[in-house]
Amino acid sequence: MAFKKRILHMKFYSTNNKTLKVSFKDAVFNSLPADKGLYMPEAIPQLDPLFIKNIQQHSLQEIAFEVAYTLLGDDIPKEDLKQIVNDAINFDAPVKFLTDNTAVLELFHGPSYAFKDFGARFMSRVMGYFSQTDDKLLDVLVATSGDTGGAVALGFLGVEGTRVTILYPKGKVSEVQELQLTTNGQNIRAIEVEGTFDDCQALVKQAFNDSELNAVLRLTSANSINIARLIPQTFYYFYAYAQLKSQGINEVVFTVPSGNFGNIGAGLLAYKMGLPVKHFVAATNVNDTVPRFLSSGLYEPLPSVQTLSNAMDVGNPSNWIRIQDIFGGDVDELKSMLSSYTFTDEETERGMQKLFEESNYIACPHTAIAWLGARAYANEYPGHYASVFLSTAHPCKFPDAIAADVFEKIVLPKGAEDLQGREKLAEPLKVDFEAFKKYLINHN
């Protein structure tokens, strides 16, 4: 892989039209290109090999800055970017070994207890930075299948010049997740949709493509379709490698619980930027569009199915197009770096129980699926490497999915108890774009 130095001013193109290039600022605020593709960097620069060689000497914040600066160039001055990174990524992402060669990368130590704090906090501060000179209010629309809503709500809470509207599927998020996105007030609004996550996501996409709405409101998205969400998710892959390297480990397989495929997409982007990775494993629930594609070569999205791992209930993963773009459409190269396994709710429940019995580790259902995927890959491809599975959310967010006798042993993170008893503020909505549009205009 040739060493590509960073670009001074990175442009971002649409996956549907590589000649359509915009600045980072425009990509962040537009969120979706006019041709309905997704934004990607015009080139993937690599980190300095010397930095990678000595990466174990650097903190998470130092690594995050180096990655962001390499990708973004001078669109944000170095000192401003450093301040954004240090403010946004002010929590840890530790790698904890459960056995000699199996470890968990814990990504739930931020304010919403989910990995999406990385993307939401970085993006909110980038948007706040770019909005300092704009008079018009920035309306952030986001669809959530669980953890995105809370992360975005807490990431943007009180950020001047912004207003956030979160759409979530009624009855399909956990109590803690719902409380995190419906009890904030201030500049945060929640809409409870009588449908699925895919329905919520479709409403958001329709809003961006509606000329009348865009003439009235300054719309942007906080979903993983926004490039400012994807970039900071690369940070923790480099940081995990740094932690392994400090222990003399140089070969790693990452297993990622995958729904909308933004998380693993960020990992594959990190790999293309020079992160030494042996392989990636995408572990899914029964929403198995990608595993079926890797097996058959046919990409056939299906309507999403509700499962215990609700944040992964995505029938048509938006970020899959980015992963294909990262590999230039070379399916053989993609398959050489990515395997995938799918698991039922019954297997997920057994996985949570077995993980607790074997390692005294309490995992949310998404994390359990990642662990199952890691085991499945290790059984199929044994070898001398660190098998690191990603824990994407704190188990306290899933009381209905975890056995009661195990759940009672969970140590609640700071702030979790404060959510109880707070008033839920959510607007009910049927799956009806005209009604959604009317709400946005009438509540402007």
C-alpha positions in Angstrom: 0.0 0.0 0.0 1.7 3.2 -1.2 2.0 6.0 1.5 -0.3 8.8 0.5 0.4 12.0 2.4 -2.5 14.0 3.8 -4.2 16.5 1.4 -4.1 20.2 2.4 -7.8 20.8 1.7 -9.7 17.5 1.5 -12.6 17.5 -0.9 -15.5 15.0 -0.5 -17.4 13.4 -3.5 -20.7 11.7 -3.8 -20.6 7.9 -4.1 -23.0 8.3 -7.1 -20.8 10.9 -8.9 -17.1 11.3 -8.1 -16.9 14.6 -10.1 -19.3 16.2 -7.6 -16.9 17.5 -5.0 -17.5 19.8 -2.0 -15.6 21.0 1.0 -15.7 19.3 4.4 -18.0 22.1 5.7 -20.4 21.6 2.8 -20.4 17.8 3.2 -21.2 18.1 6.9 -24.1 20.5 6.4 -25.5 19.0 3.3 -25.2 15.5 4.8 -26.6 13.9 1.6 -25.4 15.0 -1.9 -28.2 16.1 -4.2 -27.8 12.9 -6.2 -28.7 10.9 -3.1 -25.3 9.3 -2.8 -23.1 9.6 0.3 -20.0 11.7 0.8 -16.6 10.2 0.9 -13.1 11.7 0.9 -11.7 12.2 -2.6 -8.6 10.2 -1.5 -7.7 8.2 1.5 -4.5 9.5 2.9 -2.4 7.3 5.2 -1.0 8.1 8.6 2.7 8.6 8.8 4.2 5.0 9.2 6.5 6.3 11.9 3.4 7.5 13.9 1.9 4.0 13.5 5.1 2.4 14.6 5.1 4.5 17.8 1.4 4.7 18.2 1.4 3.1 21.7 3.2 6.2 23.0 0.2 8.4 22.3 -3.1 9.1 24.1 -6.6 8.6 22.6 -6.9 12.4 22.1 -3.5 12.6 20.4 -4.3 9.7 18.1 -7.8 11.2 17.4 -6.2 14.5 16.4 -3.6 12.9 14.2 -6.2 10.9 12.3 -8.6 13.8 12.0 -5.9 16.2 10.8 -4.6 13.6 8.3 -8.1 13.2 6.8 -9.3 16.8 6.9 -6.2 18.8 6.1 -6.4 22.5 6.9 -10.2 23.0 6.5 -10.1 23.5 10.3 -6.9 25.1 11.7 -4.8 22.8 13.7 -5.3 24.4 17.1 -9.1 24.7 16.5 -9.3 21.0 15.5 -7.2 20.0 18.5 -9.7 21.9 20.8 -12.7 20.2 19.1 -11.1 16.7 19.5 -10.1 17.3 23.1 -13.6 18.6 24.0 -15.5 15.9 22.1 -13.4 12.8 23.0 -13.1 13.4 26.8 -13.6 9.8 27.9 -11.8 6.5 27.5 -12.2 3.5 25.2 -10.3 0.7 27.1 -9.4 -2.7 25.7 -10.0 -5.4 28.3 -8.8 -9.0 27.9 -11.2 -11.7 28.9 -8.9 -14.6 27.9 -5.4 -14.8 26.7 -6.3 -13.9 23.1 -9.9 -12.5 23.4 -10.5 -8.9 24.4 -13.4 -6.4 24.4 -13.1 -2.8 23.2 -15.5 -0.9 25.5 -17.0 2.1 23.7 -19.7 3.0 26.2 -17.8 5.3 28.6 -19.2 8.5 27.1 -22.3 10.4 28.4 -24.9 8.3 26.6 -23.2 5.0 27.4 -22.8 4.1 23.7 -20.2 4.1 21.0 -22.1 6.8 19.1 -20.9 9.4 21.6 -17.7 9.5 19.5 -19.5 10.5 16.3 -22.2 12.7 17.8 -19.9 14.8 20.1 -17.3 15.3 17.4 -20.0 16.2 14.8 -21.9 18.6 17.1 -18.7 20.5 17.8 -17.7 20.7 14.2 -21.2 22.0 13.3 -21.0 24.5 16.1 -17.6 25.6 14.9 -18.7 26.1 11.3 -22.0 27.8 12.4 -20.4 30.6 14.4 -20.7 33.0 11.5 -24.1 31.9 10.3 -27.3 33.7 11.4 -29.8 31.0 10.4 -30.7 28.2 12.9 -29.3 24.8 11.9 -32.0 22.1 12.0 -30.5 18.6 12.7 -32.7 15.7 11.7 -31.9 12.2 12.9 -33.5 8.8 12.8 -32.5 6.3 15.6 -32.9 2.6 16.1 -31.7 3.0 19.7 -28.4 4.6 20.7 -28.0 7.3 18.1 -30.8 9.3 19.6 -29.3 9.6 23.0 -25.8 10.3 21.8 -27.0 13.0 19.4 -29.3 14.5 22.0 -26.5 14.8 24.6 -24.0 15.7 22.0 -26.0 18.7 20.8 -27.7 19.7 24.0 -27.2 23.4 24.5 -25.0 23.8 21.4 -25.8 27.4 20.2 -27.4 27.8 16.8 -28.7 24.3 16.6 -32.1 22.5 17.0 -32.3 18.7 16.9 -35.3 16.6 15.9 -35.0 12.9 16.6 -37.3 10.3 15.1 -37.5 6.9 16.8 -39.8 3.8 16.3 -42.5 3.5 18.9 -41.9 0.5 21.3 -38.7 -0.5 19.6 -36.1 1.2 21.9 -35.3 0.4 25.5 -36.5 2.5 28.4 -33.1 4.1 29.1 -32.6 4.8 25.4 -36.0 6.5 25.2 -35.4 8.5 28.3 -32.1 9.8 27.0 -33.7 11.2 23.8 -37.1 12.4 25.1 -36.3 14.1 28.4 -33.9 16.9 27.5 -36.0 19.8 26.4 -34.1 22.9 25.4 -33.0 22.5 21.7 -33.8 18.8 21.5 -37.2 17.5 20.2 -38.3 13.8 19.9 -40.9 12.3 17.5 -42.3 8.8 18.3 -43.1 7.2 14.9 -45.6 4.3 14.6 -43.3 2.3 12.4 -39.7 0.8 12.1 -36.3 2.4 12.1 -36.3 2.1 8.3 -39.5 4.1 8.2 -37.9 6.8 10.4 -34.8 6.9 8.2 -37.0 7.1 5.0 -38.8 10.2 6.5 -35.5 11.9 7.2 -34.2 11.2 3.7 -37.5 12.5 2.2 -37.1 15.7 4.2 -33.7 16.3 2.7 -35.0 15.8 -0.8 -38.0 18.1 -0.3 -37.3 21.5 -2.0 -40.0 23.4 -0.1 -38.7 22.2 3.3 -35.1 23.1 2.4 -36.2 26.6 1.3 -37.7 27.2 4.8 -35.2 25.3 7.0 -31.4 24.9 7.1 -31.4 21.1 7.3 -28.6 18.7 8.1 -28.4 15.1 9.4 -26.8 13.6 12.4 -27.2 10.0 11.3 -24.2 7.8 10.3 -24.8 9.0 6.7 -23.1 12.2 7.8 -19.4 12.1 7.1 -18.7 13.9 10.4 -20.1 10.8 12.2 -17.9 8.4 10.3 -14.5 10.1 10.7 -14.4 10.0 14.6 -15.3 6.4 14.6 -11.9 5.6 13.1 -10.3 7.0 16.2 -11.0 4.0 18.5 -9.7 1.4 16.1 -6.3 3.2 16.1 -6.4 3.6 19.9 -7.3 -0.1 20.4 -4.3 -1.1 18.2 -2.1 1.3 20.3 -3.2 -0.5 23.5 -2.5 -3.9 22.0 0.9 -2.8 20.7 1.8 -1.6 24.2 1.4 -5.3 25.2 3.5 -6.5 22.4 0.6 -7.6 20.2 0.7 -6.6 16.6 -1.9 -8.8 14.9 -5.6 -8.2 15.5 -9.0 -9.2 14.2 -11.9 -6.8 15.0 -15.4 -8.1 15.3 -18.1 -5.4 15.0 -21.8 -5.7 15.8 -23.3 -4.4 12.6 -26.7 -2.8 11.7 -26.3 0.3 9.5 -22.6 -0.6 8.9 -21.2 2.8 9.8 -19.1 1.3 12.7 -17.4 -1.3 10.6 -17.2 1.1 7.7 -15.1 3.4 9.9 -12.8 0.4 10.8 -12.3 -0.4 7.1 -11.5 3.3 6.5 -8.9 3.1 9.3 -7.4 0.0 7.6 -7.1 1.9 4.3 -5.4 4.8 6.2 -2.7 2.4 7.3 -4.0 0.7 10.5 -2.5 -2.8 10.6 -5.5 -5.2 10.8 -5.5 -8.9 9.9 -9.3 -9.1 9.3 -12.7 -7.7 10.1 -15.9 -9.6 11.1 -19.3 -8.1 10.8 -21.7 -9.8 13.2 -25.4 -9.2 12.6 -28.7 -10.3 13.9 -31.3 -11.9 11.6 -31.3 -8.7 9.5 -28.7 -10.3 7.4 -28.6 -8.4 4.1 -24.8 -8.1 4.1 -24.0 -11.7 5.2 -26.3 -12.9 2.4 -24.5 -10.7 -0.1 -21.0 -11.9 1.0 -22.3 -15.5 0.5 -24.3 -15.2 -2.7 -23.0 -12.0 -4.4 -26.6 -10.7 -4.5 -27.5 -7.5 -2.6 -31.2 -8.0 -1.7 -32.4 -5.7 1.1 -35.4 -6.9 3.0 -37.8 -5.1 5.5 -36.2 -4.9 8.9 -37.2 -7.5 11.6 -37.4 -6.5 15.3 -34.9 -8.3 17.5 -33.3 -8.1 21.0 -30.4 -6.1 19.4 -32.7 -3.3 18.3 -29.9 -0.9 17.3 -29.0 -3.4 14.5 -32.5 -3.8 13.2 -31.7 -2.4 9.7 -32.9 -4.1 6.5 -31.1 -1.8 4.1 -27.8 -0.6 5.6 -27.1 3.0 4.4 -23.3 2.7 4.9 -22.8 -0.4 2.8 -22.3 1.8 -0.3 -19.4 3.5 1.5 -17.7 0.2 2.2 -18.0 -0.8 -1.4 -16.6 2.6 -2.3 -13.6 2.2 0.1 -12.7 -1.0 -1.9 -13.4 0.6 -5.3 -16.1 -1.9 -6.0 -13.5 -4.8 -5.8 -15.7 -7.5 -4.2 -12.8 -10.0 -4.0 -10.6 -7.6 -2.0 -13.5 -6.7 0.2 -14.2 -10.4 0.9 -10.5 -10.9 1.7 -10.8 -8.4 4.6 -14.4 -9.0 5.7 -16.3 -12.0 7.0 -19.8 -12.0 8.4 -22.0 -14.1 10.6 -25.6 -13.8 11.7 -27.3 -14.8 14.9 -30.8 -15.3 16.1 -32.3 -13.9 19.4 -32.1 -17.3 21.0 -28.4 -17.5 20.1 -27.9 -14.0 21.4 -29.5 -14.8 24.7 -27.3 -17.9 25.1 -24.3 -15.8 24.2 -25.0 -13.2 26.9 -25.4 -16.0 29.4 -22.3 -17.9 28.3 -20.2 -14.7 28.3 -21.3 -14.0 31.9 -20.6 -17.6 33.0 -17.2 -17.9 31.3 -15.8 -14.5 31.9 -18.1 -12.8 34.5 -18.7 -10.2 31.8 -22.2 -8.6 31.4 -22.9 -7.6 27.8 -25.7 -6.0 26.0 -27.2 -8.0 23.1 -25.3 -6.2 20.5 -22.0 -6.9 22.3 -23.0 -10.5 22.7 -23.5 -10.8 19.0 -20.0 -9.4 18.4 -18.6 -12.0 20.9 -20.4 -14.8 19.1 -19.1 -13.5 15.8 -15.5 -13.4 17.2 -15.9 -17.0 18.4 -17.3 -18.2 15.1 -14.4 -16.6 13.1 -11.8 -18.0 15.6 -13.3 -21.5 15.2 -13.2 -21.3 11.5 -9.8 -19.5 11.3 -7.7 -20.4 14.4 -4.4 -18.6 14.7 -2.1 -16.4 16.9 -3.9 -13.0 16.9 -5.8 -10.9 19.3 -9.5 -11.3 18.8 -11.1 -8.0 19.8 -14.9 -7.6 19.8 -16.5 -4.2 20.1 -18.9 -3.5 23.0 -21.1 -0.7 21.6 -23.4 0.0 24.6 -23.6 -0.3 28.3 -25.8 -3.3 29.4 -27.8 -1.0 31.7 -29.7 0.2 28.6 -31.2 -3.3 28.0 -33.1 -4.5 31.1 -35.6 -6.4 29.0 -33.0 -8.3 27.0 -30.7 -9.4 29.9 -31.6 -12.2 32.4 -32.9 -10.6 35.6 -30.4 -12.4 37.9 -27.6 -11.1 35.7 -29.0 -7.6 35.2 -29.2 -7.0 38.9 -25.4 -7.3 39.1 -24.8 -4.4 36.7 -23.0 -1.4 38.2 -24.9 1.6 36.9 -22.7 4.3 35.2 -22.8 7.8 36.6 -26.0 9.6 35.7 -28.1 6.6 34.8 -30.2 6.7 37.9 -31.0 10.4 37.4 -33.0 9.5 34.2 -35.7 7.7 36.2 -38.7 9.8 36.9 -38.0 12.5 34.3 -40.9 13.6 32.0 -41.0 12.1 28.5 -41.5 14.7 25.9 -42.3 13.2 22.5 -44.6 14.0 19.6 -46.6 11.0 18.2 -46.4 10.5 14.4 -47.7 8.0 11.9 -45.5 7.0 8.9 -46.7 10.0 6.9 -44.2 12.4 5.3 -46.7 15.2 4.7 -47.5 15.1 8.5 -43.8 15.2 9.3 -43.3 18.1 6.9 -46.2 20.0 8.4 -44.8 19.5 11.9 -41.4 20.8 10.9 -42.8 23.9 9.2 -45.4 24.6 11.9 -42.8 24.3 14.7 -40.2 26.4 13.0 
